[in-house]
């Protein structure tokens, strides 16, 4: 498995994907994989999350703490 990405690289990749409606694959620090389209990246200390909509399910939104993300890949 590739090395953990830096916080800056994670935020940059998620921000790019959100701004360009690109799907991402996120691997968390526990090894869980999540696929979805980022709708927002909140780096404020009280939130510190990315919000994703899974492919094919516009009614669901998933929040993932930025500290729990190990890898982000553009799909």
BAKE-306812 format. One record per residue: y, x, z of N, C-alpha, C in turn; residue in one letter. Coordinates in nm, 4 decimals. Atoms other than C-alpha are relative to their C-alpha. Example, Ala and Ser with C-alpha at 12.3 -4.5 7.8 and 13.67 -1.06 7.14 Angstrom:
REM residues 2
nc2 = -0.1190 nc1 = 0.0890 nc3 = 0.0000 cac2 = -0.4500 cac1 = 1.2300 cac3 = 0.7800 cc2 = 0.1200 cc1 = 0.0900 cc3 = 0.0000 resn = A
nc2 = -0.1190 nc1 = -0.0820 nc3 = -0.0060 cac2 = -0.1060 cac1 = 1.3670 cac3 = 0.7140 cc2 = 0.1090 cc1 = -0.0770 cc3 = 0.0730 resn = S
REM end
This chain:
REM residues 75
nc2 = -0.1179 nc1 = 0.0849 nc3 = 0.0000 cac2 = 0.0000 cac1 = 0.0000 cac3 = 0.0000 cc2 = 0.1244 cc1 = 0.0895 cc3 = 0.0000 resn = X
nc2 = -0.1236 nc1 = -0.0791 nc3 = 0.0022 cac2 = 0.3490 cac1 = 0.1316 cac3 = -0.0809 cc2 = 0.0684 cc1 = 0.0027 cc3 = 0.1367 resn = X
nc2 = -0.0741 nc1 = -0.0130 nc3 = -0.1260 cac2 = 0.5776 cac1 = 0.2459 cac3 = 0.1995 cc2 = 0.0970 cc1 = -0.1158 cc3 = 0.0173 resn = X
nc2 = -0.0949 nc1 = 0.1068 nc3 = -0.0301 cac2 = 0.8031 cac1 = -0.0040 cac3 = 0.3717 cc2 = 0.1359 cc1 = 0.0304 cc3 = -0.0643 resn = X
nc2 = -0.1317 nc1 = -0.0144 nc3 = 0.0625 cac2 = 1.1295 cac1 = -0.0631 cac3 = 0.1865 cc2 = 0.1066 cc1 = 0.0080 cc3 = 0.1083 resn = X
nc2 = -0.1120 nc1 = -0.0026 nc3 = -0.0938 cac2 = 1.4606 cac1 = 0.0084 cac3 = 0.3552 cc2 = 0.0632 cc1 = -0.1382 cc3 = 0.0068 resn = X
nc2 = -0.0709 nc1 = 0.1268 nc3 = -0.0171 cac2 = 1.6652 cac1 = -0.2833 cac3 = 0.4872 cc2 = 0.0943 cc1 = -0.0234 cc3 = -0.1177 resn = X
nc2 = -0.0957 nc1 = 0.0125 nc3 = 0.1099 cac2 = 1.9283 cac1 = -0.2167 cac3 = 0.2201 cc2 = -0.0686 cc1 = -0.0373 cc3 = -0.1301 resn = X
nc2 = 0.0740 nc1 = 0.0296 nc3 = 0.1226 cac2 = 1.6714 cac1 = -0.2225 cac3 = -0.0610 cc2 = -0.0557 cc1 = -0.1421 cc3 = 0.0018 resn = X
nc2 = 0.0509 nc1 = 0.1373 nc3 = -0.0141 cac2 = 1.5201 cac1 = -0.5472 cac3 = 0.0711 cc2 = 0.1111 cc1 = -0.0996 cc3 = -0.0283 resn = X
nc2 = -0.1130 nc1 = 0.0915 nc3 = 0.0192 cac2 = 1.8595 cac1 = -0.7193 cac3 = 0.0867 cc2 = 0.0475 cc1 = 0.0034 cc3 = -0.1456 resn = X
nc2 = -0.0435 nc1 = -0.0120 nc3 = 0.1397 cac2 = 1.9551 cac1 = -0.5854 cac3 = -0.2584 cc2 = -0.0951 cc1 = -0.0738 cc3 = -0.0941 resn = X
nc2 = 0.0983 nc1 = 0.0656 nc3 = 0.0863 cac2 = 1.6317 cac1 = -0.7067 cac3 = -0.4220 cc2 = 0.0045 cc1 = -0.1514 cc3 = 0.0158 resn = X
nc2 = -0.0055 nc1 = 0.1443 nc3 = -0.0235 cac2 = 1.6514 cac1 = -1.0492 cac3 = -0.2582 cc2 = 0.1296 cc1 = -0.0599 cc3 = -0.0532 resn = X
nc2 = -0.1283 nc1 = 0.0474 nc3 = 0.0516 cac2 = 2.0204 cac1 = -1.0854 cac3 = -0.3461 cc2 = -0.0001 cc1 = -0.0087 cc3 = -0.1516 resn = X
nc2 = 0.0106 nc1 = 0.0013 nc3 = 0.1458 cac2 = 1.9515 cac1 = -0.9936 cac3 = -0.7097 cc2 = -0.0846 cc1 = -0.1186 cc3 = -0.0453 resn = X
nc2 = 0.0896 nc1 = 0.1097 nc3 = 0.0376 cac2 = 1.6623 cac1 = -1.2413 cac3 = -0.7280 cc2 = 0.0680 cc1 = -0.1352 cc3 = 0.0191 resn = X
nc2 = -0.0690 nc1 = 0.1268 nc3 = -0.0268 cac2 = 1.8721 cac1 = -1.5194 cac3 = -0.5725 cc2 = 0.1078 cc1 = -0.0257 cc3 = -0.1053 resn = X
nc2 = -0.1081 nc1 = 0.0145 nc3 = 0.0970 cac2 = 2.1620 cac1 = -1.4565 cac3 = -0.8119 cc2 = -0.0462 cc1 = -0.0202 cc3 = -0.1428 resn = X
nc2 = 0.0530 nc1 = 0.0091 nc3 = 0.1362 cac2 = 1.9360 cac1 = -1.4524 cac3 = -1.1161 cc2 = -0.1198 cc1 = -0.0939 cc3 = -0.0119 resn = X
nc2 = 0.1086 nc1 = 0.0985 nc3 = -0.0021 cac2 = 1.6848 cac1 = -1.7250 cac3 = -1.0218 cc2 = -0.1346 cc1 = 0.0620 cc3 = -0.0366 resn = X
nc2 = 0.1263 nc1 = -0.0705 nc3 = 0.0228 cac2 = 1.3957 cac1 = -1.4787 cac3 = -1.0181 cc2 = -0.0944 cc1 = -0.0219 cc3 = 0.1176 resn = X
nc2 = 0.1000 nc1 = 0.0137 nc3 = -0.1049 cac2 = 1.0748 cac1 = -1.5303 cac3 = -0.8256 cc2 = -0.0306 cc1 = 0.1371 cc3 = 0.0589 resn = X
nc2 = 0.0379 nc1 = -0.1236 nc3 = -0.0677 cac2 = 0.9757 cac1 = -1.2668 cac3 = -0.5699 cc2 = -0.1348 cc1 = -0.0154 cc3 = 0.0681 resn = X
nc2 = 0.1191 nc1 = -0.0103 nc3 = -0.0850 cac2 = 0.6618 cac1 = -1.1588 cac3 = -0.3924 cc2 = 0.0442 cc1 = 0.0793 cc3 = 0.1208 resn = X
nc2 = -0.0352 nc1 = -0.0670 nc3 = -0.1257 cac2 = 0.7237 cac1 = -1.0705 cac3 = -0.0288 cc2 = -0.1288 cc1 = 0.0292 cc3 = 0.0756 resn = X
nc2 = 0.1094 nc1 = -0.0370 nc3 = -0.0899 cac2 = 0.4742 cac1 = -0.8830 cac3 = 0.1863 cc2 = 0.0641 cc1 = 0.0257 cc3 = 0.1355 resn = X
nc2 = -0.0559 nc1 = -0.0149 nc3 = -0.1340 cac2 = 0.5450 cac1 = -0.9131 cac3 = 0.5570 cc2 = -0.0679 cc1 = 0.1148 cc3 = 0.0743 resn = X
nc2 = 0.0560 nc1 = -0.1080 nc3 = -0.0814 cac2 = 0.4744 cac1 = -0.6569 cac3 = 0.8278 cc2 = -0.1403 cc1 = -0.0331 cc3 = 0.0511 resn = X
nc2 = 0.1359 nc1 = 0.0396 nc3 = -0.0406 cac2 = 0.1608 cac1 = -0.8584 cac3 = 0.9154 cc2 = -0.0952 cc1 = -0.0070 cc3 = -0.1181 resn = X
nc2 = 0.0841 nc1 = 0.0024 nc3 = 0.1191 cac2 = 0.0326 cac1 = -0.8373 cac3 = 0.5561 cc2 = -0.0020 cc1 = -0.1327 cc3 = -0.0735 resn = X
nc2 = -0.0061 nc1 = 0.1302 nc3 = 0.0658 cac2 = 0.1087 cac1 = -1.1990 cac3 = 0.4667 cc2 = 0.0818 cc1 = 0.0104 cc3 = -0.1281 resn = X
nc2 = -0.0728 nc1 = 0.0034 nc3 = 0.1268 cac2 = 0.2146 cac1 = -1.2547 cac3 = 0.1048 cc2 = 0.0616 cc1 = -0.1374 cc3 = -0.0197 resn = X
nc2 = -0.0718 nc1 = 0.1244 nc3 = 0.0273 cac2 = 0.4743 cac1 = -1.5175 cac3 = 0.0166 cc2 = 0.0655 cc1 = 0.0142 cc3 = -0.1365 resn = X
nc2 = -0.0640 nc1 = 0.0031 nc3 = 0.1316 cac2 = 0.5894 cac1 = -1.6090 cac3 = -0.3352 cc2 = 0.1022 cc1 = -0.1121 cc3 = -0.0007 resn = X
nc2 = -0.0998 nc1 = 0.1049 nc3 = 0.0090 cac2 = 0.9070 cac1 = -1.8004 cac3 = -0.4037 cc2 = 0.1294 cc1 = 0.0473 cc3 = -0.0630 resn = X
nc2 = -0.1316 nc1 = -0.0268 nc3 = 0.0568 cac2 = 1.2599 cac1 = -1.8212 cac3 = -0.5358 cc2 = 0.1015 cc1 = 0.0039 cc3 = 0.1135 resn = X
nc2 = -0.1001 nc1 = -0.0067 nc3 = -0.1073 cac2 = 1.5245 cac1 = -1.6968 cac3 = -0.2894 cc2 = 0.1185 cc1 = -0.0923 cc3 = -0.0316 resn = X
nc2 = -0.1178 nc1 = 0.0856 nc3 = 0.0159 cac2 = 1.7990 cac1 = -1.9549 cac3 = -0.2378 cc2 = 0.1193 cc1 = 0.0584 cc3 = 0.0733 resn = X
nc2 = -0.1090 nc1 = -0.0688 nc3 = -0.0702 cac2 = 2.0021 cac1 = -1.7510 cac3 = 0.0117 cc2 = -0.0560 cc1 = 0.1137 cc3 = 0.0836 resn = X
nc2 = 0.0322 nc1 = -0.1136 nc3 = -0.0861 cac2 = 2.0000 cac1 = -1.4247 cac3 = 0.2022 cc2 = 0.1105 cc1 = 0.0057 cc3 = 0.1037 resn = X
nc2 = -0.0991 nc1 = 0.0049 nc3 = -0.1080 cac2 = 2.1754 cac1 = -1.4451 cac3 = 0.5402 cc2 = -0.0167 cc1 = 0.1229 cc3 = 0.0885 resn = X
nc2 = 0.0082 nc1 = -0.1247 nc3 = -0.0770 cac2 = 2.2426 cac1 = -1.1024 cac3 = 0.6912 cc2 = 0.0800 cc1 = -0.0048 cc3 = 0.1295 resn = X
nc2 = -0.0737 nc1 = 0.0118 nc3 = -0.1263 cac2 = 2.4536 cac1 = -1.2345 cac3 = 0.9776 cc2 = -0.0972 cc1 = 0.0164 cc3 = 0.1163 resn = X
nc2 = 0.0862 nc1 = -0.0339 nc3 = -0.1140 cac2 = 2.3132 cac1 = -1.1169 cac3 = 1.3110 cc2 = -0.0647 cc1 = -0.1218 cc3 = 0.0656 resn = X
nc2 = 0.0582 nc1 = 0.1195 nc3 = -0.0617 cac2 = 2.2541 cac1 = -1.4753 cac3 = 1.4304 cc2 = -0.1060 cc1 = -0.0655 cc3 = -0.0876 resn = X
nc2 = 0.0998 nc1 = 0.0595 nc3 = 0.0894 cac2 = 2.0386 cac1 = -1.5626 cac3 = 1.1286 cc2 = -0.1012 cc1 = 0.1041 cc3 = -0.0459 resn = X
nc2 = 0.0829 nc1 = -0.1115 nc3 = 0.0440 cac2 = 1.8997 cac1 = -1.2504 cac3 = 0.9584 cc2 = -0.1252 cc1 = -0.0471 cc3 = -0.0730 resn = X
nc2 = 0.1128 nc1 = 0.0609 nc3 = 0.0684 cac2 = 1.6788 cac1 = -1.4507 cac3 = 0.7197 cc2 = 0.0239 cc1 = -0.0099 cc3 = -0.1495 resn = X
nc2 = -0.0038 nc1 = 0.0400 nc3 = 0.1397 cac2 = 1.5963 cac1 = -1.5151 cac3 = 0.3582 cc2 = -0.0675 cc1 = -0.1365 cc3 = -0.0069 resn = X
nc2 = 0.0572 nc1 = 0.1327 nc3 = 0.0219 cac2 = 1.5251 cac1 = -1.8687 cac3 = 0.2440 cc2 = -0.0581 cc1 = -0.0039 cc3 = -0.1403 resn = X
nc2 = 0.0722 nc1 = 0.0038 nc3 = 0.1271 cac2 = 1.2700 cac1 = -1.9233 cac3 = -0.0341 cc2 = -0.0488 cc1 = -0.1412 cc3 = -0.0287 resn = X
nc2 = 0.0635 nc1 = 0.1227 nc3 = 0.0451 cac2 = 1.1559 cac1 = -2.2231 cac3 = -0.2368 cc2 = -0.1268 cc1 = 0.0414 cc3 = -0.0743 resn = X
nc2 = 0.1239 nc1 = -0.0377 nc3 = 0.0681 cac2 = 0.7883 cac1 = -2.1933 cac3 = -0.3346 cc2 = -0.0031 cc1 = -0.0553 cc3 = -0.1429 resn = X
nc2 = 0.0072 nc1 = 0.0502 nc3 = 0.1373 cac2 = 0.7104 cac1 = -2.2293 cac3 = -0.7056 cc2 = -0.0673 cc1 = -0.1366 cc3 = -0.0043 resn = X
nc2 = 0.0571 nc1 = 0.1332 nc3 = 0.0165 cac2 = 0.6472 cac1 = -2.5913 cac3 = -0.7982 cc2 = 0.0216 cc1 = -0.0955 cc3 = 0.1151 resn = X
nc2 = -0.0209 nc1 = 0.0880 nc3 = -0.1159 cac2 = 0.7689 cac1 = -2.7371 cac3 = -0.4661 cc2 = 0.1450 cc1 = 0.0078 cc3 = 0.0450 resn = X
nc2 = -0.1426 nc1 = -0.0032 nc3 = -0.0313 cac2 = 1.1440 cac1 = -2.7966 cac3 = -0.4603 cc2 = 0.0359 cc1 = -0.0667 cc3 = 0.1326 resn = X
nc2 = -0.0299 nc1 = 0.0697 nc3 = -0.1255 cac2 = 1.1155 cac1 = -3.0048 cac3 = -0.1430 cc2 = -0.0282 cc1 = 0.0853 cc3 = 0.1237 resn = X
nc2 = 0.0343 nc1 = -0.0883 nc3 = -0.1120 cac2 = 0.9974 cac1 = -2.7125 cac3 = 0.0734 cc2 = 0.0868 cc1 = 0.1249 cc3 = -0.0040 resn = X
nc2 = -0.0740 nc1 = -0.1257 nc3 = -0.0098 cac2 = 1.2039 cac1 = -2.4192 cac3 = 0.1962 cc2 = -0.0619 cc1 = 0.0823 cc3 = 0.1126 resn = X
nc2 = 0.0628 nc1 = -0.0909 nc3 = -0.0962 cac2 = 1.0559 cac1 = -2.1197 cac3 = 0.3776 cc2 = 0.1050 cc1 = 0.0999 cc3 = 0.0469 resn = X
nc2 = -0.0898 nc1 = -0.1012 nc3 = -0.0560 cac2 = 1.2603 cac1 = -1.8967 cac3 = 0.6108 cc2 = -0.0846 cc1 = 0.1177 cc3 = 0.0491 resn = X
nc2 = 0.0690 nc1 = -0.1210 nc3 = -0.0448 cac2 = 1.1498 cac1 = -1.5371 cac3 = 0.6682 cc2 = 0.1040 cc1 = 0.0941 cc3 = 0.0589 resn = X
nc2 = -0.0884 nc1 = -0.0956 nc3 = -0.0650 cac2 = 1.3160 cac1 = -1.2995 cac3 = 0.9121 cc2 = -0.0004 cc1 = 0.1299 cc3 = -0.0800 resn = X
nc2 = -0.0110 nc1 = -0.1218 nc3 = 0.0805 cac2 = 1.4453 cac1 = -0.9939 cac3 = 0.7255 cc2 = -0.0739 cc1 = 0.1184 cc3 = 0.0624 resn = X
nc2 = 0.0710 nc1 = -0.1100 nc3 = -0.0668 cac2 = 1.2936 cac1 = -0.7597 cac3 = 0.9871 cc2 = -0.1509 cc1 = -0.0087 cc3 = -0.0193 resn = X
nc2 = 0.1438 nc1 = 0.0186 nc3 = 0.0186 cac2 = 0.9489 cac1 = -0.9050 cac3 = 0.9119 cc2 = -0.0450 cc1 = 0.0332 cc3 = -0.1413 resn = X
nc2 = 0.0332 nc1 = -0.0298 nc3 = 0.1401 cac2 = 0.9655 cac1 = -0.8023 cac3 = 0.5443 cc2 = -0.0262 cc1 = 0.1489 cc3 = -0.0170 resn = X
nc2 = 0.0354 nc1 = -0.1386 nc3 = 0.0272 cac2 = 0.7909 cac1 = -0.4856 cac3 = 0.4380 cc2 = 0.0291 cc1 = 0.0380 cc3 = -0.1456 resn = X
nc2 = -0.0163 nc1 = -0.0271 nc3 = 0.1431 cac2 = 0.8032 cac1 = -0.5120 cac3 = 0.0570 cc2 = 0.0504 cc1 = -0.1260 cc3 = -0.0705 resn = X
nc2 = -0.0445 nc1 = 0.1075 nc3 = 0.0881 cac2 = 0.9886 cac1 = -0.7269 cac3 = -0.1986 cc2 = -0.0221 cc1 = 0.0476 cc3 = -0.1429 resn = X
nc2 = 0.0207 nc1 = -0.0321 nc3 = 0.1413 cac2 = 0.8797 cac1 = -0.7298 cac3 = -0.5628 cc2 = 0.0536 cc1 = -0.1149 cc3 = -0.0836 resn = X
nc2 = -0.0431 nc1 = 0.1013 nc3 = 0.0959 cac2 = 1.0525 cac1 = -0.9135 cac3 = -0.8472 cc2 = -0.1182 cc1 = -0.0364 cc3 = -0.0865 resn = X
nc2 = 0.1101 nc1 = 0.0481 nc3 = 0.0840 cac2 = 0.8088 cac1 = -1.1247 cac3 = -1.0464 cc2 = 0.0502 cc1 = -0.0254 cc3 = -0.1409 resn = X
REM end
